[in-house]
Amino acid sequence: MKTSLPGASRTGRTIVFILLGLVLGGFIGEILAVGSAHLGEVSGAGSQNVVYLLLSKFLAVDAGFGMPPSSDFILDLFIVKFRIGFAFKMNIGCLPGLLLSLYLEKWSR
């Protein structure tokens, strides 16, 4: 006997498609960012050009538990070190990846 909610599988499927789209779009954005950095070096614009910054550092949030907030919390036990932190990095490539994944999810039902 199936005891799941009627919309639970559809919601879970949509979340999986959204996460896959964000990951794949971010991966493509990072590849394009590296390519634009190399093109910037060749053309004389430098590796930290506007295209590189948009593709690699757009909506980057890095939050640690240390003091200041951008540092990680490090627990040093002399034998083992634990580093705890949280980073959320989204680039321009995530947006087309998200839209494409939602489109594919709509038509794959």
C-alpha positions as CSV (number, residue, x, y, z in Angstrom):
1,M,0.0,0.0,0.0
2,K,1.4,3.4,-1.0
3,T,1.4,6.0,1.7
4,S,3.0,9.0,0.0
5,L,1.3,12.3,-0.6
6,P,-0.1,12.8,-4.1
7,G,2.1,15.8,-5.0
8,A,5.2,14.6,-3.2
9,S,6.8,12.8,-6.1
10,R,6.2,15.8,-8.4
11,T,7.7,18.2,-5.9
12,G,10.7,16.0,-5.4
13,R,11.2,15.6,-9.1
14,T,11.1,19.4,-9.6
15,I,13.6,20.0,-6.8
16,V,16.0,17.4,-8.4
17,F,15.7,19.1,-11.8
18,I,16.3,22.5,-10.3
19,L,19.4,21.4,-8.4
20,L,20.8,19.6,-11.5
21,G,20.2,22.7,-13.6
22,L,21.9,24.9,-11.1
23,V,24.9,22.6,-10.8
24,L,25.3,22.1,-14.5
25,G,24.8,25.8,-15.3
26,G,27.3,26.7,-12.6
27,F,29.8,24.2,-14.1
28,I,29.4,25.7,-17.6
29,G,29.7,29.2,-16.2
30,E,33.0,28.3,-14.5
31,I,34.4,26.8,-17.7
32,L,33.4,30.0,-19.6
33,A,35.0,32.1,-16.8
34,V,38.3,30.3,-17.1
35,G,38.1,30.8,-20.9
36,S,37.4,34.5,-20.5
37,A,40.3,34.9,-18.1
38,H,42.7,33.4,-20.6
39,L,41.2,35.5,-23.4
40,G,41.7,38.6,-21.2
41,E,45.3,37.7,-20.7
42,V,45.9,37.3,-24.4
43,S,44.1,40.5,-25.4
44,G,45.8,42.6,-22.7
45,A,42.6,43.2,-20.6
46,G,43.9,41.1,-17.7
47,S,42.6,38.0,-16.1
48,Q,40.2,39.9,-13.7
49,N,38.1,41.4,-16.5
50,V,34.4,42.2,-16.3
51,V,33.3,39.0,-18.1
52,Y,35.4,36.9,-15.7
53,L,34.0,38.6,-12.7
54,L,30.4,38.2,-13.9
55,L,30.9,34.5,-14.7
56,S,32.8,33.5,-11.6
57,K,31.8,35.8,-8.7
58,F,28.2,36.7,-9.4
59,L,26.1,36.2,-6.2
60,A,28.9,34.6,-4.3
61,V,28.1,34.3,-0.5
62,D,30.7,32.8,1.8
63,A,29.7,32.4,5.4
64,G,31.8,30.8,8.0
65,F,31.3,30.4,11.7
66,G,34.4,32.2,12.8
67,M,35.1,35.8,13.6
68,P,35.0,37.6,11.1
69,P,32.1,36.0,9.1
70,S,34.2,35.2,6.0
71,S,36.6,32.9,8.0
72,D,35.9,29.3,8.7
73,F,35.5,27.7,12.1
74,I,38.5,25.5,12.7
75,L,38.5,22.9,15.5
76,D,42.1,21.9,16.1
77,L,42.4,18.7,18.1
78,F,46.2,18.4,17.5
79,I,45.8,15.2,15.5
80,V,42.8,16.1,13.4
81,K,41.6,19.5,12.2
82,F,37.9,20.1,11.4
83,R,37.0,23.0,9.2
84,I,33.3,24.0,9.2
85,G,31.8,26.6,6.9
86,F,29.2,27.3,4.3
87,A,29.6,28.7,0.8
88,F,27.0,29.5,-1.8
89,K,28.3,30.4,-5.2
90,M,26.0,31.2,-8.1
91,N,27.1,32.6,-11.4
92,I,25.5,33.8,-14.6
93,G,25.6,30.3,-16.1
94,C,23.2,29.1,-13.3
95,L,20.3,31.1,-14.7
96,P,20.1,29.5,-18.2
97,G,20.8,26.1,-16.6
98,L,17.8,26.6,-14.2
99,L,15.5,27.7,-17.1
100,L,16.6,24.8,-19.2
101,S,16.1,22.3,-16.4
102,L,12.6,23.6,-15.7
103,Y,11.7,23.4,-19.4
104,L,13.0,19.8,-19.6
105,E,11.2,18.9,-16.4
106,K,7.9,20.2,-17.8
107,W,8.2,18.2,-21.0
108,S,9.5,15.0,-19.4
109,R,6.3,14.1,-17.6
